[in-house]
Structures are given as structure tokens and as C-alpha cells.
């Protein structure tokens, strides 16, 4: 898939955007995808029978969607975009107003996924620091469980 040379990486979730179009635009830019690349990827997924024909999106449609000309896009189109951007489909359904609320865990998972994309741009030292911190957090969790009273 063709990507922009300098993707804009942001740690923002769906609630940071007023509309589904602005959120989708931010996702595409954060992942470094061009509009044409997104459209081509969806065409490939339709050819492979991963998505239905109703999921087809043109570059013009995507441009209009990101410009907020469609505030409630088809769930089929949202499914295709969720698939390409590798985010939960329910997140986009919620942002487009199809669901009353999104599970807090789904939002956290989506934000965490975007944060993980940052790892590829880290230096080896930065990665090591992150891994050390994760180990620290896990050890604290294990210590918490080890302090529970023993029965018997």
C-alpha cells in the first residue's frame, strides 16, 4: 500500500474529534496512507471477498467524507475503513452516530493501538525504556497479588 512520505502521528482517540470525517482523516494521516492507497486497499479486499461490494469507496467519496459532507456514512463503508485502518468497527459506528455509546475498553484499545504504532519510530534505547517500564508495571501487579492472604 502506498504511504505518504511523512505520516502525521498523533495520540488521539475518537472523542478528540468533532466528526467521523475528521477522525477518519486523522487516522489516515497518522498511518501515512494516501486516499488512493485506501481506496485501492478496499478494492483488493472486495476482490478477495473479505468485504462486500457495498463497501466500495471512491477517492471522491473519501475526500467528501473527510471534509464532513457525509455525517452518517454507510455502515458498509465504515466497516471497510475500519478494516484498512485496523481499528474496531464499533468505534466508527459510534462516531457516526449508529451506536449510543462505545465501550470504554474499545476506546482505550484503539488509543493504545495508535500508541503502539509509535514504537516503530523509537530508537533502540527508547524501546528498551518502554519495555523496562512494562516489566516494572507487571512486577507491581504480581506483587499486589502475592500479598493477598493465603487460605488454608
Steps between C-alpha positions, in 0.01 A plus 500: 500500500636841409567727797574869538868577554447671837200358685357714777493294817261610772385347825137590459187297538157540343379733774767752404319569172167670437401279207560157355654666192762686701580183693539297180721769349721494808524120495597496134766766550633335818544175311661679207246381243404696192131511406577301188679234706195461727266470201731245333526294818121486531474390136747217573301393807180493294673291231621259768141473636611642834256791457169525316448701181301753706826595673648654185628855543623743238771756561238775458274338759786468747598862442140612557471282808816648651370850415184425704261494204369164630434498873341153507681288239383151416595236758645297209739781416593541865572129523737525204682796653524330839652199328758707313591712804499193728271649760180363657200535268279592798716806559408644161135400537489691825676806359254509210207489744386141442567388856401683816834455670826318450634264756779674694729203433453534122605865519800418715602217267482729197712766667746236620526359146587845367762540773656167407549626146746750651732216605625457144634857507680465833871464544626172648562679831146638509356155427709351780369765742141422403557127546664561838199704611259228386697245703488734801120535473459122465722436804291741710184320391654165595609639839145619564367149441774339708400708808149360513425287809550131452222261593559168661 
